[in-house]
Each structure stands twice: as structure tokens, then as C-alpha cells.
């Protein structure tokens, strides 16, 4: 598992090791299905000096403001309703004011509309990094961490996957500039993350 896996896409050549040093990366948007390992990636990013902005925090704060319980059903339902009412880029638009300075990692990118918002704001200074893990691996991790807004049954897990894929999450994973596969040990994944983020941090 040593090196980060990079999948073919229009930016692949510009994201090669030889070209990263000349490209000024301001914002790294992280995407991936629930339970894939994004939190571990964020921990590595903090250690490397990235500022962290979590789109999920924006969503949960809005849910709290409305007096909603912080559960997968309540928070996910509210997030979906806001997308339906205001457009699928709404949570990216509400996140933008929190992104300041350089070397910022934005966690929680979930669709092309959100990516379009960030691309418009940061242009070539933005890189999309996806984390991939199988459904079985993701569900087992979610059962271990048991976060309040996690899906707590196989059926709820599937419903959440379908909901997030309906927002375009699969599309942004498919066109990500870099993809890390998180199916091995925690240390293997951290090693991959340090290598990828170290290159992007410059």
C-alpha cells in the first residue's frame, strides 16, 4: 500500500510529483463515503500544519440552531431539504466564509455543485482528494466509532449511502485529483496520507 493511488483524470499530469512543487495549492477538498477514514486524514493534515474546515460542522450547527437532534436521520434530512430548497451548492456557499489563508483542508465535499462553488472561488489553487474504502470496511468502522450522527444499522447505512450518492458524491470521488485507498492498517493509511498531504502542503 505504500504510495497514494492516483487515478486518471484531467489534472493527473499537473499533480505529478515533478509538477506539484510549482503548483500553488491553497485549498484541499476532501471527499469520500461515510466511514472511509476522512477523520484520520484530518488528523494527519493538522499535524502537517493545515487549517481544517468541516462542512459537516456548518450543517450540524444549523441543525442545532433549529433545535434538531444530532442524528443521521435528522441532520441528513435537514441537509437534503436545504439542498432541495436552495440548490445543491448551498452548503459549500455557507462554508466559504470559513476558508481563510492558505493550506486549508475542507472536509465533506459531496457533489459537483459544491465543487463548482469551490472551483469558482479558488480556481487552480484547489485540489480534490478522495478517500476510498469498501462498504463492508466502512460499516465496521462506523460501528466501532458510534458517532451520534452515524447510521446505526445496516439498513440505515444503506439509506445514508443512497442519499449521499444522490447528491453527486460518487461523481466527485470519480474525478478526484488524488485518491487514497484505505483498506489496510491504520498506520499504512496514515503513511499514505502524510505522503500525499506533504506534497500538497509544499
Secondary structure, DSSP 8 states (H G I E B T S, - for coil): --S-B----TTTGGGSHHHHTTS---EEEEE--TTSSHHHHHHHHHHTT-EEEEHHHHHHHHHHHTT--SSHHHHHHHHHHHHHHH-TTHHHHHHHTT--SSSEEEE---SHHHHHHHHHHHGGGEEEEEEE--HHHHHHHHHHH--TTS--SHHHHHHHHHHHHHTTHHHHHHT-SEEEE--S-HHHHHHHHHHHHHHHH-
